[in-house]
Amino acid sequence: MTFNSLILIWFDNNQRNLPWRDQSDPYKIWLSEIILQQTRVAQGINYYLNFVATYPQIQDLAAASEQEVLRLWQGLGYYSRARNLHATAQFIVENLDGKFPDNYKDLLKLKGIGPYTAAAIASIAFNETVSAIDGNVFRVFARYFNLHLDISESKTRNYFFELGNKIIDRERPGDFNQAVMELGATVCLPVNPKCELCPVNDSCEARAKKTIQELPIKTKKTKVSHRYFHFMEISDGENYLMTKREGKDVWKNLFTFPLIETSENESLPASFASEFKFEKTHEEIHVLSHQKLNISFWKTKMELGELKRFSEKLDAGVYSLSELDELPLPRPIEKYLNERF
């Protein structure tokens, strides 16, 4: 039997029961794919179910405010995904009569949709024979065909895409793409792969040549920058100062305590420390994909009138505890508030 036949038979009998499967609604397929970028399936399921329950149709998502979408996304990280999700929903409703493009080429034109997501939607929702290449597929193809190519290079990505287009099942392209991804996620694991359970282990070239642990090859490493954040919890005991993050930095359009960033792991700058008595309450390290954030939390208390005057100095808003519950917050702030209250 061929690679296609074996992997599809395996998929039919072993695929996980996931809420976005067994349907062809491009909206829900798109939603699931965006959520699962940089997110484990176990974590993503509840977010997907909450989004579908809150915004059952793309028109519902488009009609929501960005703040509401970010609040529902809270905890998933990589918030540009949520902002792009919302912007694309509005574009589709306003410019495409609420209907997704039905092909890979046009899907690629949408904000936040790259080659992999476009191929996943096109193949699963519209049965287009286009290969969806994600990290799992890289691993399966690299091992099965024993390909010692650097997957961090764009030319290698193009090679794998063309390879996938050659071998994709013409009758069931969406199922084929999902089958390869499922195999990589559950059997052809990065470490300790379960080769004995693999439906194509007899013809796997890397297994025959004992090169499984070497593949796939990825030489380009992400450079991580170190940053030092000082969050200031400023309140009268019932109301708190919060600022909205803007620009192109981390946590865009999310709300945090007023923040001062220093170049090194210093104390709170004297200009603030001398004006009010700030007490350090907590320290933690928060790791993002390209950044390591060294975070310190400081708190001080003042009267409401003084709080309002200070809010102008910091370009911050005054929010009650109940109002904080409605704001989209980055994970460190959410965690801090949950532990404090």
C-alpha positions as CSV (number, residue, x, y, z in Angstrom):
1,M,0.0,0.0,0.0
2,T,1.1,3.6,-0.6
3,F,2.1,6.2,2.0
4,N,-1.3,8.0,1.3
5,S,-3.4,4.9,1.8
6,L,-1.6,3.8,5.0
7,I,-1.7,7.2,6.6
8,L,-5.3,7.8,5.8
9,I,-6.4,4.4,7.1
10,W,-4.4,5.1,10.3
11,F,-6.0,8.5,10.6
12,D,-9.5,7.2,10.1
13,N,-8.9,4.8,13.0
14,N,-6.8,6.8,15.3
15,Q,-7.6,10.5,15.0
16,R,-8.3,12.5,18.1
17,N,-11.8,13.6,18.7
18,L,-11.4,17.4,18.4
19,P,-14.3,19.8,18.2
20,W,-13.3,21.4,14.9
21,R,-13.1,18.2,13.0
22,D,-15.8,16.5,10.9
23,Q,-17.0,19.8,9.5
24,S,-16.2,22.1,6.5
25,D,-17.1,25.5,7.9
26,P,-14.1,27.7,6.9
27,Y,-14.8,30.1,9.8
28,K,-14.4,27.4,12.4
29,I,-11.5,25.8,10.7
30,W,-9.8,29.2,10.5
31,L,-10.5,29.9,14.1
32,S,-9.1,26.6,15.3
33,E,-5.9,27.0,13.2
34,I,-5.2,30.5,14.5
35,I,-5.8,29.4,18.1
36,L,-3.5,26.4,17.7
37,Q,-0.6,28.5,16.4
38,Q,2.0,28.4,19.2
39,T,-0.6,26.7,21.5
40,R,-1.0,23.1,22.6
41,V,-4.2,21.3,21.6
42,A,-5.1,20.6,25.2
43,Q,-5.0,24.3,26.0
44,G,-6.6,25.5,22.8
45,I,-9.8,23.4,23.0
46,N,-11.5,25.4,25.7
47,Y,-10.5,28.7,24.0
48,Y,-12.0,27.4,20.7
49,L,-15.2,26.3,22.4
50,N,-15.5,29.7,24.2
51,F,-15.0,31.6,20.9
52,V,-17.5,29.5,19.0
53,A,-20.1,29.9,21.9
54,T,-19.5,33.7,22.1
55,Y,-19.1,34.3,18.3
56,P,-21.0,31.5,16.5
57,Q,-20.7,33.2,13.1
58,I,-18.0,35.4,11.6
59,Q,-20.5,38.3,11.7
60,D,-20.6,38.0,15.5
61,L,-16.8,38.2,15.7
62,A,-16.7,41.1,13.4
63,A,-19.3,43.0,15.4
64,A,-17.4,42.6,18.7
65,S,-15.0,45.2,20.0
66,E,-11.3,44.5,19.9
67,Q,-11.2,44.8,23.6
68,E,-13.8,42.0,24.0
69,V,-11.9,39.8,21.6
70,L,-8.6,40.3,23.5
71,R,-10.3,39.6,26.8
72,L,-11.6,36.3,25.5
73,W,-8.1,35.5,24.1
74,Q,-6.5,36.4,27.5
75,G,-4.0,33.7,28.6
76,L,-3.2,32.4,25.1
77,G,-0.4,34.8,24.4
78,Y,0.9,36.0,21.0
79,Y,-1.9,38.6,21.0
80,S,-1.3,39.7,17.4
81,R,-3.2,36.6,16.5
82,A,-6.3,37.9,18.2
83,R,-5.9,41.4,16.7
84,N,-5.5,39.9,13.2
85,L,-8.4,37.5,13.8
86,H,-10.7,40.4,14.6
87,A,-9.4,42.6,11.7
88,T,-9.8,39.8,9.2
89,A,-13.3,39.0,10.4
90,Q,-14.3,42.6,9.9
91,F,-12.7,42.6,6.4
92,I,-14.5,39.5,5.3
93,V,-17.9,40.8,6.6
94,E,-17.4,44.3,5.1
95,N,-15.7,43.4,1.8
96,L,-16.5,39.8,1.0
97,D,-20.2,39.6,2.1
98,G,-19.1,37.4,5.0
99,K,-17.8,34.6,2.9
100,F,-14.2,33.2,3.0
101,P,-12.2,33.0,-0.2
102,D,-12.5,29.4,-1.4
103,N,-8.9,29.0,-2.6
104,Y,-5.3,29.0,-1.3
105,K,-4.1,32.0,-3.4
106,D,-6.9,34.3,-2.2
107,L,-6.8,33.1,1.4
108,L,-3.1,34.1,1.5
109,K,-4.1,37.7,0.9
110,L,-6.0,37.9,4.3
111,K,-4.3,39.5,7.3
112,G,-2.8,37.0,9.7
113,I,-3.1,34.0,7.3
114,G,0.2,32.6,6.1
115,P,1.0,29.6,3.8
116,Y,0.2,26.9,6.4
117,T,-3.1,28.3,7.5
118,A,-4.2,29.1,4.0
119,A,-3.5,25.6,2.9
120,A,-5.2,24.1,5.9
121,I,-8.4,26.1,5.2
122,A,-8.3,25.5,1.4
123,S,-7.8,21.8,1.7
124,I,-10.1,21.0,4.6
125,A,-13.0,23.4,3.8
126,F,-12.7,23.5,0.0
127,N,-11.0,20.3,-0.9
128,E,-8.1,22.0,-2.7
129,T,-5.1,19.9,-3.3
130,V,-2.5,22.1,-1.5
131,S,-0.1,20.9,1.1
132,A,-0.2,22.4,4.7
133,I,3.3,22.4,6.1
134,D,3.7,23.0,9.9
135,G,6.3,21.8,12.4
136,N,4.7,18.3,12.6
137,V,4.7,17.9,8.8
138,F,8.3,19.0,8.6
139,R,9.3,16.3,11.1
140,V,7.3,13.5,9.4
141,F,8.5,14.3,5.9
142,A,12.1,14.9,7.0
143,R,12.2,11.5,8.7
144,Y,10.2,9.5,6.2
145,F,12.2,10.7,3.2
146,N,15.4,11.1,5.2
147,L,15.8,14.7,4.2
148,H,18.9,16.4,5.7
149,L,17.8,19.9,4.8
150,D,17.7,22.9,7.1
151,I,14.1,23.7,7.7
152,S,14.9,27.2,9.0
153,E,15.8,28.2,5.4
154,S,13.1,29.4,3.1
155,K,14.3,27.3,0.1
156,T,13.8,24.2,2.3
157,R,10.3,25.3,3.2
158,N,9.5,25.6,-0.5
159,Y,11.0,22.2,-1.1
160,F,8.8,20.6,1.5
161,F,5.7,22.5,0.2
162,E,6.3,21.2,-3.4
163,L,7.0,17.7,-2.0
164,G,3.7,17.8,-0.1
165,N,1.9,18.9,-3.2
166,K,3.3,15.9,-5.2
167,I,2.2,13.3,-2.6
168,I,-1.0,14.7,-1.3
169,D,-4.0,12.6,-1.7
170,R,-6.1,14.0,-4.6
171,E,-9.4,12.6,-3.3
172,R,-9.0,13.6,0.4
173,P,-6.5,16.5,0.6
174,G,-7.9,17.9,3.8
175,D,-7.8,14.5,5.6
176,F,-4.3,13.9,4.2
177,N,-3.0,17.1,5.6
178,Q,-4.6,16.5,9.0
179,A,-3.3,12.9,9.0
180,V,0.3,13.9,8.5
181,M,-0.1,16.6,11.2
182,E,-1.8,14.1,13.6
183,L,1.0,11.6,13.0
184,G,3.6,14.2,13.9
185,A,1.7,15.3,17.0
186,T,1.0,11.9,18.5
187,V,3.4,9.4,17.0
188,C,6.4,10.9,15.2
189,L,7.3,13.0,18.3
190,P,10.4,15.2,18.5
191,V,11.9,13.1,21.3
192,N,11.2,9.4,21.9
193,P,9.0,8.9,18.8
194,K,6.6,5.9,18.9
195,C,7.9,4.2,15.8
196,E,6.3,0.9,16.7
197,L,2.9,2.6,16.3
198,C,3.6,4.4,13.0
199,P,1.6,3.1,10.0
200,V,4.5,3.8,7.6
201,N,7.4,2.6,9.7
202,D,8.3,-0.2,7.3
203,S,9.1,2.3,4.6
204,C,10.6,5.1,6.7
205,E,14.0,5.9,5.4
206,A,15.3,7.6,8.6
207,R,14.3,4.5,10.6
208,A,16.1,2.2,8.2
209,K,19.2,4.4,8.3
210,K,19.0,5.2,12.0
211,T,18.9,8.9,11.5
212,I,15.6,9.7,13.3
213,Q,17.1,11.6,16.2
214,E,19.0,13.8,13.7
215,L,15.9,15.0,11.9
216,P,14.6,17.5,11.1
217,I,17.6,19.8,10.9
218,K,17.1,23.3,12.2
219,T,20.3,25.4,12.7
220,K,18.9,28.9,13.0
221,K,18.4,29.8,16.6
222,T,16.3,32.6,18.0
223,K,18.1,35.4,19.7
224,V,16.5,36.2,23.0
225,S,16.7,39.7,24.4
226,H,16.6,40.5,28.2
227,R,14.3,43.2,29.4
228,Y,13.6,44.7,32.9
229,F,10.0,45.7,33.6
230,H,8.8,47.5,36.7
231,F,5.0,47.4,37.2
232,M,3.5,49.9,39.7
233,E,0.4,49.0,41.5
234,I,-1.0,52.4,42.4
235,S,-4.3,52.5,44.2
236,D,-6.5,53.9,47.0
237,G,-7.4,50.3,48.0
238,E,-10.5,50.1,45.7
239,N,-9.4,51.8,42.5
240,Y,-6.3,51.2,40.4
241,L,-4.3,53.0,37.7
242,M,-4.1,51.0,34.4
243,T,-2.5,52.0,31.1
244,K,-3.3,50.7,27.6
245,R,-0.2,49.3,25.7
246,E,0.2,50.9,22.3
247,G,2.8,50.9,19.6
248,K,4.4,47.7,18.2
249,D,5.8,46.4,21.5
250,V,4.6,43.3,23.4
251,W,1.0,43.1,24.6
252,K,-0.3,45.8,22.2
253,N,-3.8,47.0,23.2
254,L,-3.8,45.1,26.5
255,F,-3.9,46.9,29.9
256,T,-1.2,46.8,32.5
257,F,-0.2,48.7,35.6
258,P,1.9,51.8,34.8
259,L,5.2,50.4,33.6
260,I,8.8,51.7,33.7
261,E,11.5,49.8,31.8
262,T,15.1,49.9,32.8
263,S,18.2,48.9,30.9
264,E,19.4,46.6,33.7
265,N,18.0,44.9,36.7
266,E,17.9,48.1,38.8
267,S,15.5,49.4,41.4
268,L,12.6,51.6,40.7
269,P,13.9,55.0,39.4
270,A,14.4,57.6,42.1
271,S,12.0,60.0,40.5
272,F,9.1,57.7,41.4
273,A,10.6,56.1,44.5
274,S,11.1,59.5,46.2
275,E,7.7,60.9,45.4
276,F,5.8,58.0,46.9
277,K,6.7,55.1,49.1
278,F,6.8,52.1,46.8
279,E,7.2,48.6,48.2
280,K,8.3,45.7,46.1
281,T,5.8,42.9,46.3
282,H,6.8,40.3,43.8
283,E,9.4,39.3,41.2
284,E,9.1,36.9,38.4
285,I,10.6,35.9,35.0
286,H,8.2,35.8,32.0
287,V,9.5,34.1,28.9
288,L,8.2,35.1,25.4
289,S,9.4,33.6,22.1
290,H,12.1,36.2,21.6
291,Q,12.3,38.0,25.0
292,K,13.0,37.2,28.6
293,L,11.1,39.6,30.8
294,N,12.5,40.2,34.3
295,I,9.4,41.6,36.1
296,S,9.2,43.5,39.4
297,F,5.9,44.5,41.0
298,W,5.8,47.6,43.2
299,K,2.8,49.0,45.1
300,T,1.9,52.2,46.8
301,K,-1.3,53.7,48.2
302,M,-2.8,57.2,48.0
303,E,-6.1,59.0,48.4
304,L,-8.6,58.9,45.5
305,G,-8.1,62.6,44.6
306,E,-4.3,62.2,44.5
307,L,-4.8,59.0,42.5
308,K,-6.8,60.9,39.9
309,R,-4.2,63.6,39.6
310,F,-1.4,61.1,39.3
311,S,-3.3,59.3,36.6
312,E,-2.9,62.3,34.3
313,K,0.9,62.3,34.9
314,L,1.1,58.7,33.9
315,D,-1.5,58.9,31.1
316,A,-3.4,56.2,32.9
317,G,-7.1,55.5,33.7
318,V,-8.7,54.8,37.0
319,Y,-10.5,51.5,37.3
320,S,-12.4,49.7,40.1
321,L,-11.7,46.0,40.8
322,S,-14.9,45.0,39.0
323,E,-13.9,47.1,35.9
324,L,-10.5,45.3,35.9
325,D,-12.4,42.1,35.2
326,E,-13.5,43.5,31.9
327,L,-10.1,44.5,30.7
328,P,-7.8,42.3,28.5
329,L,-4.6,41.7,30.6
330,P,-1.3,40.1,29.8
331,R,-0.6,36.9,31.7
332,P,1.8,38.4,34.4
333,I,-0.8,41.0,35.3
334,E,-3.7,38.5,35.4
335,K,-1.7,36.1,37.5
336,Y,-0.6,38.9,39.9
337,L,-4.2,40.1,40.4
338,N,-5.5,36.6,40.9
339,E,-3.0,36.0,43.6
340,R,-3.7,39.4,45.3
341,F,-7.4,39.2,45.2
